[in-house]
Amino acid sequence: MRIVLAAGLLALLGGPAVAQPKPTLRPSVDATQTPRDPDLAYGAYQRGLYNLAVSEATKRLDGSAKDPAAMTLLAELHNQGLGVRQDPEKAAEWYRLAAQNGDAHALSALGLMAIDGRGMAKDPQQGKTWLEEAAAKGEPSASYNLALLLLSTGAEADLRRAVSLMHVAADAELADAQHALGVLYLRGRGVSRDPAEAARWFLKAAENGNTAGEVEYAILLFNGEGVTADEVLAARYFRRAAGRGNVIAQNRLARLYVVGRGVPKNLVEAAAWHLLAASRGLADPWLDQALKSISGEDRARAEKLAALRADQI
């Protein structure tokens, strides 16, 4: 049995005929920033003390009208409605001020808000311009989202530049970028096809909590593509991703339990994972056929297990 269908592939990586991407706005407050002095405002934000974060950031701006980090923090708080009423327009105002004072994270956030039409009129071209400016400053999220935009064109020059931008974001430990870079190397888009390099980036993405990367790495491990085949280790990665809610992992784990590859054969476990994946929209006639003969008692046990896992995810 060879496991196929890489999980969680970004739609944009499948080809040029794709709709304009709608990137998810990442928090514009960078956890890697090292302020000159102890940052009480950002420390409060990290601890979930949002009212205190608003207070401390406002206090800093009262002392200095040009504090882009405080402006960006207030923008993020208004954007998410943390400690203040959610107000995308107010968030955009703060991001603009922070960007005018040199904050690359604010530029990146502005770019996504313009593309999405959030807090301002929708303007994809202006959004791309802001992402370009932020990416030129080395801002990882801007590099990642600009790469997604370039991938949507299908032009070879854009593909190559997208790979370069993905490297910037991936080297900054953005798990989504690491996963995307792995897909590009696996498919040979913008780079020469290199399963070993793909596996390296999928593993990095998995280590940073990206379940799609975890499943991609498990598939390569199982098939021995780019890495030495190891069915037991592959099953462990599938199990971890399945427990975190990845439906592809749940489905593949169910198949492994049916045939006893990488795990002991166990039709109750197979049925439980299959039921869980199917309940979330992933049908599998092969598993239906393989599991049709299990007893009523075993099916009841599987249903109980599936329900328990669904509550835990």
Number of C-alpha atoms within 10 A of each C-alpha: 9 7 14 12 10 17 19 19 17 14 15 20 19 16 12 14 11 14 10 14 17 12 16 11 16 15 19 22 22 16 10 7 10 9 9 6 6 9 18 15 24 26 16 18 23 13 9 13 15 20 15 17 26 23 15 21 23 18 13 19 15 11 9 11 11 16 18 24 28 26 28 31 27 29 29 27 27 22 24 15 15 18 18 14 12 15 17 21 16 19 28 24 18 24 30 21 19 25 23 14 15 17 22 28 29 34 30 32 31 32 28 28 26 22 24 20 15 18 17 17 11 15 16 17 12 16 23 22 17 25 31 21 18 27 25 13 16 17 24 26 32 33 28 29 29 27 27 26 20 24 29 22 18 19 12 14 12 17 23 17 16 26 25 18 28 30 21 22 26 25 15 16 16 21 25 24 31 30 31 29 30 30 28 26 22 24 17 14 21 20 16 11 15 17 21 17 18 29 27 19 26 32 23 23 28 24 14 16 16 21 29 26 34 30 31 32 31 33 27 26 23 23 19 16 17 17 17 12 16 15 20 16 15 25 24 15 24 28 22 16 25 26 18 17 19 22 25 22 29 28 25 25 26 29 25 24 21 21 16 14 17 17 17 13 16 14 23 23 24 25 30 26 30 28 26 25 25 15 13 13 10 14 14 14 8 9 17 13 9 15 17 10 10 12 11 9 10 15 20 14 16 22 20 13 18 21 14 13 17 17 7 10 10
